Amino acid sequence: MNVNIQSLKFDADVKLLDFIRRKLNKLDTFYDRIIDGEVILKLNNEGVNNKTVEVKVNVPGEQLFAAADARTFEAATEEAVKALKRQIRQYKERLVAH
């Protein structure tokens, strides 16, 4: 899967980028027709959970989206990927039902 990662207001570390790519590539095990993905990393100024990860994944005929806030980008990425796994399962169930 082709993954485009953008970091707003900061430069992301190579280790973080590799971590995000690994996590998103694991989504291919749930559905192998994922076209591509886009990740946006943001720093917020308020609160403890000041790191936001937004993930968009394109599948045939639809775009799945998940966002998560956490103390670290790694934790937020794991939460967003978990939400995308649920969405992919629901998407596949809808395809089978039709």
PyMOL commands that set and color helices and strands:
alter all, ss='L'
color gray80, all
select helices_A, chain A and resi 14-29+73-97
alter helices_A, ss='H'
color red, helices_A
select strands_A, chain A and resi 2-7+36-43+51-59+62-70
alter strands_A, ss='S'
color yellow, strands_A
deselect
rebuild
show_as cartoon
